Amino acid sequence: MTCLHRIFHRCRSRRPEEAAIDFRLQVSGFRLPKCLPHDLGGNNVWVLALCLVMGAQASQMVPLTIEQLTHKAQIVVQGIVLGKQCRRDSAGRIYTRLELRVDDVWKGKVPRNPLVVVHGGGKLGRTTAVVTGQVEYEVGEEVVAFVVLNPDGEAVTLGLAQGKFRVWTEPGTGVKVARNRFHGAALDADGAVKNPERAVAERLTVSELKRRVKGAVQ
């Protein structure tokens, strides 16, 4: 019996209240199987890893160009995260719901402002649900978001973390720059630019990002 089969066997043998959360990743197309809870410091942590589905390859993102993100997205907006909260849906799955104040629409038409954005995972009480590669938003953060709408009219970030660009004002120049996992100059934990010698080549201003989005829409 393989390790994966043993995991599935143990999961099926657990009581219903111990069953892990089965997320459907609406954009990536993966459906995660149920997996085992781990006890870390008294907290029940549900680790939902794409590697359980298709091995390590499943957790590897295929980089999308800005133009590909634009073509796939229904809506592209720039705005500020006003707030977020974690909830359970009718099936008991934990998800995060946030409100994004839309300051500029680059593509499409927003159904409401603030725009409601949802994604799988989050922390609710003592339970934390984690999805490998999932997007994360912080309250007060300025972002450019590439999203599609689910049947409830809520926005879902395209390509997991790829569909969110963090925006910040560059020290010294006052220019707004952006970065996601694959585009823009990398930052360290303190917000400073990594590899300054490469930063000029990797630098992505918000105005350049917007120009490329608008160019792809036409």
N, C-alpha and C positions, 0 to 999 in steps of 0.2 A: 504494500500500500504506500503510495507516495505521500510526501509531507502534506501536499495540498488536499489529498483525499482524507487524510487523518484529520486535518482541520475541519473539513466539511462534516465528517462523521461526528466529531465532538460538538460542533455547533448544533447539529440536528438533535443531539441528545440532551441539550440544555433546556431548562424550563422556558416557557414563552416570554416571561418577564426578563430573562437574561439574553434574549435574542438580540443580536446586534442590529443596527439600523441599516436598512437596505436602500442606499441612495441611487436614484437614477440621475446620471450626469447628463443633463438635457442637451448640452452642446456637443460633448465629446462622443456621445453615443455608447459609452460603456455602461454596463449595469453591474454594480458591485455585489458580490455574494455576501452572505452573512459571515461575520468573523467573530473571533473570540474577544471578550472583554479582558482588560488587564487592570490590575489594581496597583495604582501608583500613589503612595502617600495617602491612602484612604479615599482617593477619588476614582470613580469608575470611568475609565478612558476607553472609548470605542475607537479603535484604530482601523479605519477603512482604507486599505491600501490598494491601489490599482495593480500592484505586483501580484496580488492574489488572483487576479483575473487572467492575466496573460504573461506572468513573470515580470522580470525587471523592465522589459521593453514597454510595458503598459504605462509605467510612470515617467517615461521619457517623452517630453513634448516635442512635437515636430514644429520648428519655428515657422511662424506665419509672417509674411511681409506686411508692412502697413497697408499696402494695396489689397492684399488678400483679406486682412481683417476688415477693411472697409467694404469690400464686396460682400462678405458674409454677414456683416452687421446690418440690422434693420435701422438702428439708431446709433449715432455717435454724438456724444455730448461732452462739454466741459463744465465742471461744477464743483461744489463743496459738499462733503458728507456731513449732514446735519445731525444724524443720530442713527443708532442701530440697536436691535434687540434680538434675542434668540427665542424661538418658539418651537412647538411641536405641531406637525400637521396631523390630519385625521388618522394617518397610519402610524403615528407615534414617532416619526422621523424628526430629528432636530435640524432646524435650518435657521439661517440668519436673515433678518429683514432689515433693510436700511433705507433711509430717505436721502436722496441726492438732490440738492438744490441746483437746478440747471441754469447756468449763466449764459451758455452759448450752445446752439444746436448746429452741428456740422453736417449731419445727415439725418434724414427722416423727420418724423414729427412725434414729439413726446405726448403720451396720453394724458399726463398730468405733471404738475410741478409743485412740490418736489416729486421727482421720479422715484418710484418704489423699486428697489433692486433686491433680489433674493439670491441666496446661494446655499448649497448644502453644507452642513457642519456648523459648529459653534459650541459655546459652553452654556449649559442651562442647569443651574444649581450645581450639583457635584458631578454632573455628567458632561463630558467633553466628546464631541464627535469631530473627527479629523478626516479630511479627504485629501489625498496626495495631490499636490499641484493646484489646489483650489485657491481662488482669489481671496484676498483679505483687504478690507477697507477699515480705515481708522477715522473716528469722529474728528471733524475739523480739517481733514485732509482734502487737498485740491487734487482732482483727477480728471483725466480724459477717459471716458468709458465707451467701449464698443459693445453693444448689447443686442440681444434679440428678445422678443416678447413671448412669454409663455401663454397658455390658454386663458389665464386669469388676468392678462394685461400687465403682469409684472415683468420687469427687466431682468434678464439673466446674462451675466458677463460672458462674452464670447471666448471660447478656447480656454476656459478656466482662468488662470492668472494672466494669460497673454492679453486679454481684452481690457486690462486696466493699466493706464499709464499714471504714475505718480507725477505730480507737477510741483515744482518749487521754484523760488526766486534765487537766481544765481548770485552769490555774494560778489560784490565789487562792480558787477555790471547792471544788476537790477533786471536782467532778462529772465523771462520764465522759460525753464527747460523741463523736459519730460523724460521718463524712463519706464520701460517695463522689463520683463525678464531678458529680452533679447535685443532691445533697441535703446540707445541712449547711453550716456556715460555712467559707469557703475559707481555706487556710493558705498562707503563703509558704514559701520554701525553708528558713527557719530554724524553722519550726513555729509562727510567730506568726500570729494571725488577721489576714487582710486585711480592709480596709474595716471597721474597728471600729464605725462608725456603723450598718452594716447587719448586724453580727454577731448582735445580739440577735434580729432577725427571722429570720435564717437558721440560728440555733443549733439543733442537733438533739441532744438528750441520748439516751443509750443507753436510758434508761427510757422515753422517748417513742417511740423507734424500736421497742422491744419491745412497747409498748402497741399501736402501729399494726399490727405483725405479728400479734399475738395477736387483735386485732379483726378482721383480714382472714381469719384461719383459721376463726373462728366462723361 
